Amino acid sequence: MSKKQTSGIKWLRKKFSSLLVLLLGVGLFLFVFLPIFYIATMSIKSQSYVVSGEFSLIFFKPSFNAWINTFNNPRIWTGLSLSVRTATISTVIAVILGTMAAYGFSRYKFRGDDDFLFFILTQRMLPPIAIFLPYTLVWQYLDMIGKWYNLLIPYILISLPITTWLMHAYINNIPIELEESARVEGCSQLEVLWRIVLPNSLPGLLMTSMFNFALLWNEYMFALFFRNRTLPVEVGAGIRYVELTPWPTLSAQGVFLMVLPATFAFYLQKRIREQPITF
Amino acid sequence: MAIKSRDRLLKYLVAPAIIFSFVAGVLPMLYALRNSFYNINVRLPMQTERLIGITNYKIILGNERFQASLRNSIVFSLEGTIGAVLLGLAIALFLYYFLRNKPLLLTGLSTMLLIPALTGRISVAYIWRLLYDPVLGLINHVLGLLGFGTVEFLSNSNIAMQSVVFTDVWQWSGFAALFLYAGLVSIPREYFEEAQVIGASFFQRLRYIIIPNLKGLLLAVFLLKFMISLRNFDLISVMTGGGPGTATETVDMYLYWLAVGGRGLLSRASAGAIIMLVITIVSFMIIINLYQRQKVGE
């Protein structure tokens, strides 16, 4: 009898702890999901519904006015094209420079190599305002304020530490024996880089590029300060309504801004979980 | 012979990044350092530049608004970083203990967890401004249902900063969790099996297996998040605009206002930026030192 009782308690405890796990899991999911869900539903509510004071998470009459407004707004499209242009060009250049440097640092030992690698990484630690203030004088002098390409140099500057660091962590994990055997078979150093290292680091390259692209896609401060109306600047400008904030429209724009980088999440989470990335 | 040519090529691979970092990063810093000793005013372009020594530093260090913004920057960066890393560790442990052998659930939840980090600060600011809204916000609605009064999350100067920090933690804890999860998985299984044999409790495992093995990664994530926290202009300026009053104004916002928005005191703002730069470098030195010390101990 008593034996049965203890096993009953055990059974209860087991059930209880799996219930707890389930609750924690669902809670974690909702913690991330609900805020995004809330802005997404807000974007398909009508302004009149929002101001009417009614409140429902799911049961409301959908209205696509906010999205129609967003897509009919020419500034959103010019912002989009500017964002795509600056983020793509800067990412490509930063990934090329960063990969070259990462490979060099990973395979080439010279005096102070760690210090030079650290030096590149420190560029990310510069307070952005300390970059902005000198640059604004130089851009003014060169009459480049408001020109779209004035973003490229600051963007590459803030990307280079991340691309170098991620690629360095990645290339360090490629066994050097692969390269050595290729060298023995008579490949030149450039051929080794092209035929062995690059194909093997393709997942790392993809991850680095995606991560960096998302970073620049979302960059707001330099774009605003150097007078470039990229997508984040256009979207962020919406908040300055004083009287009545058009939340459905702002929500639609906010969601529009986050869609592209969010598509990287599936690929990136797998890469990040695969191997620990340290310095 | 072969080795020598190889070395030379590798040198050329490293050089462009170093040169670029120097020309685009270090030279502007030196230029800002020089400017901080002058009296440049962007509102008065015709004014002759004059060396005025450390006057700018004296004035800005004595400025209460600058001191407050410095405090805000430090509070935001430290609280947000510590919060995201701790919550990230908790989430990583949860994923590790309960979802490691359920690939589908793990993938789904990880993808969800990464989305906020990839989402732009502007969108995140909108999401949370909306959630915190006294009238339309989900949080105040739920509080109302539970019988509480409306909380002015962003316009009450006592809690505005904490509300912004919470948003930051929400955005980055999942990101930290995935990095730490990778570290947890790479801890040899035997350690945990031994712990099981001895009958170690969860907290003992945390104290003697997980934390020691994860130290390097924890510091790396801490550093990475700290760098992200330094770029807070976007989040805070859209969420609160630095307000109410100057309760959430950070150094970037104040110095930008000083140099461009206000009286055009670019030199004085440069002095502030140099102070911020020194503080940043010193705090990073401390973190990196800790990191290297533990690396040697490994």
Interface residues (C-beta under 8 A of the other chain):
Chain A: V21 L24 G25 L28 F29 F31 V32 F33 L34 P35 I36 Y38 I39 M42 V50 G53 F55 L57 L97 G98 M100 A101 Y103 G104 F105 R107 Y108 F110 F116 F118 F119 I120 T122 Q123 R124 M125 L126 P127 P128 I129 A130 I131 F132 L133 P134 Y135 T136 L137 V138 Q140 I153 P154 I156 L157 L160 T164 R183 Q189 L190 A214 W217 N218 E219 Y220 M221 F225 P232 V235 G236 I239 W247 L250 S251 Q253 G254 V255 L257 M258 P261 A262 F264 A265 F266 L268 Q269 K270 I272 R273 E274 Q275 P276 I277 T278 F279
Chain B: A2 S5 R6 D7 L9 L10 K11 L13 V14 P16 A17 I18 F20 S21 A24 G25 P28 M29 Y31 A32 N35 I40 V42 I91 F94 F98 L99 L105 T107 L109 S110 T111 M112 L113 L114 I115 P116 L118 T119 G120 R121 I122 S123 A125 Y126 I127 W128 R129 L130 L131 D133 V135 L136 L138 H141 W170 G174 L178 F179 Y181 A182 G183 V185 S186 G216 L217 A220 L223 M227 L230 R231 F233 D234 S237 V238 V251 D252 L255 Y256 A259 V260 L266 A269 S270 G272 A273 I274 M276 L277 T280 I281 F284 I288 Y291
